[in-house]
């Protein structure tokens, strides 16, 4: 079963003064890191989680941790906001070469009727000798590039009484494009193996099939998806179904299709 994975964002901080060509810089640097777990599920009886960060490199690694709430757009994009619900210790750490650092995360709020969603962002900072001596943390000018990497670990604070429930609705077929939504009408996030889009002709034969992965939907959210049926195949389609994995708590989506639905 698929879980919402950790994600990371890479940004390049230029540590070269204007006029210094990139080919003359010291190169690109990125500190390797291992984080576990990559997803945290807090049951109603728990308020604290521990993240283990391992530094497999032969150089010290500086890590800064911060907490956010997060939500999804209809397209599945992640939106974050600041929060005071999380206490993180330590917020700033230097992990020695081949060392391990544990970061503890405490949720101050008790479980509610609906699942709460947070993220802990772990930012890999430039080495200490690449920052200003005054301690501002800003890169000092040098002939070097440094890749700054953010890792984001999702945290789900489960409700006291979890009631997962969702439904798939096929809204339309236009020019061979199947548009459908996944509505989470329960109080905990839904996830699992890919959804399966199947199309049958008048005889009941399956003439098209496609998996739709990455459909994780948070409690109370509705997400939109689409699948493209080839034009020649679409003309023969008379019924559509979209089925989720057995343990995903989803009702199936179904729709009868007319030949005109596949026209522009």
N, C-alpha and C positions, 0 to 999 in steps of 0.2 A: 504494500500500500504506500502510495506517495505521500509525503508530508511537505508542508510548506518549507522550502529549504532556506538556509542562510543565504544572504546575498552580499555582494561586495561592490563597492564603487571605487574606481581608481582615478585619482587626479594627479596631474604632474605639476609640481611646484618648481618653477625655474629659479635656480640659485646662481644663475650667471648674470653678470652685469651686461647692460646693453652694449652691443658692439662685439661681444664674444660669440663666435660662431659655435653652433651646437657640436660640430665635429671636433671642436677643440675642448669640449667639456670632458669631464671625467667619466661620462656614460650614464646609464640608467641604473638605479639601484632599487631593489624591492626586498624587504625583509620577509622571509618565509614565516609562516605561523600556522599552528594547529589549534583549533578551538573545539571543545566538546562540553556539553552536547550542542548540536546545531539548532535544535528546537527544544523549548522548555514548556512542559505542561505542568501547571501548578494545580493540584487537586484542591477542593474546598478546605481541606484540613491543613494545607501548607501555605506559608507566606514567603519562604526563603528558597532561593535556588543558588547553585554554585556553578560558575563557568570555569573550566580549566583551560588555560592558555599555555601552550608549549612553544618554546623557541628552539627549533632544531638547528639554528645557524650557529656559527662560531663567533658571532658578534652580539653584544647586548641589544635588547629590543625594548624600545619605549612604547608604552601603550596607554592610551587615555580612554576611559569608559564614560558613557553618558546614557541617559534613559529617555525614551520617547513613547508616546502613544501612537498607534497607527490604525489606519482604515484603508478601505479600497474604493476606487472609483468604479463606475459601471464597466469600464474597460479593463479593470483589474490592476490599475496602477496603484502604487503604494503612496499614501499621503501620511506625513507624520506631523505631530505637534509636541510642543514641550509639555512636561508633566512634573508634578511634585509627588506623584504616587510611588516613585521608586527611590530607594536608598541604595547606593552602590558603594562598595568598599573593596579595595581602594579605587579611587577614580583615576589615579595616575600611578603607574608602576614602571620600573625598569626591570626587565627579565634578563638575568645573566645568560651568557652563551650556554646553550643546551639545557636551560633552566625551565622551571614550571612556575606559573603564578595562578593562584585561585582568586577569582573575583566573585564576591557574594552580592546577590541582588535580593533586596527585601521589598515586598509590595505592602504599602501602608494601609491600603483599603481592603476591607473584608469582601468576600465574594458577593456578587449581586445576583439579580435574577437573570442577567445576561452576561455572557462571557466577556471579560475585558481583555484587550490585546495591547501588548507593549513590545518595544524593541530595545535591546541593549546594543548600542553602537560602540564598537571597539576601533579606535583610530590608531594606526601605526604612525608614530611621530618620527621626525628626522632624528638621527643620532645627536647626542648632546653637543658634540663638537661642531655641529652644523647650525646651532642656534646662537642667538646673541648672548654675550656673557652676562647681560643684565637680567636674564631669566624670563624675558618676555615670551619666549617660545617661537618668535618669528625667525625664519631662516635668515642667516647672514649671507651677504653676497659672496659667492665663490664660483669657481669655474666648474660647476657640477649641476646635474639634474637629480632630483629625488622624487620618487613615486610615492605619493601618500595614499594609503589604502584604508578604506573603511569596511569593516565587517559588521553586519547587522544580524543579530540573533533574535528571532521572534519568541515572545513569551505569551502563553495563553493562560489566563487565570480562569479556571473552569467555574461555572455557576454551581450553586449548591444543589440544584436539581436539573441535570442536563437533559434537554429534550431536543435532540437533533431531528430536523425535518426540513425537507426541501422539495421543490417541484421544478420540472423542466417544461417549458412552454415553447412550442414552435410557433413563432408569430407570422412568418411569411416565407414564401419561395418566390423570388423574383430573378428572372434571367439565370436560373440555375444556382443562385445563392440562397442557401438555407439560413435564415436568421432565427436564433432562439435565445432564450434566457434561462438562467438558473437562479431561482429565488430561494433564499434561505429564510424560511419562516419559523425556524427554531431559535434556540438561545445559545447555540454553540457552533463553531465553524464546521463546514462540511469539506471533505477532501477524500481522495481515494484514487484508484486506478482511472485511466482515461475514460471519458464518456464515449459511447459508440454510436455514431450516426449511421443508420442503415436505410437504404431505399429499395423498394420492391416494385416490380412491374405488375401488370394486371393478373398474371398467373401466380403471383406470390413469390417469384424468384428474386433473390437479392441481386441487384444489378450495380449497387454502389455501397461501399462501406468505408468509413473513415474514423480514426480515433482522434479525440480532442483532449489532450493532456492539459495540466496546469489550470484546472477549473476551481481551485480552492476558493470558497466563498464564505465570508465572515457572517456572523449572526446578524440578521436584519438586513443584509445586503442583497442586491440583485445584480448579476453580471450578464453582459451580453456577449454572444459568440456568433460565429458564422462558419459555414462549410460550403465549399464550391463543388457542385456536381458538373461534370463535363457536359457541354451542350447536347451532344449526340445521345448521351446516356439519359439526360434529364427528360428528353421527350418521351421516354418509355416509362418513366416513374409514375406510379399511381398512389403510393403511400410512403410515408416517412415515419421513422421512429428513432428516438434518442433515449438510450438506456444507460443508466449509471451502474457502477459496481454494486453487488448485492448488499454490501455492508455500508453503503453511503447514505442510506435513509432518504433516497430521492424517488419521487414518483416519475414515471416515464413520460416523455413527450411524444405525441402522435399527431399526424396530420394527413388528410387525403389530399392528393395532388392532381391537378388537371393539366392537360398538355399546354394550355395557355400560360400556366405559371412559369414555364421555361422559356417564354419569349421575352424579348427585350421590351 
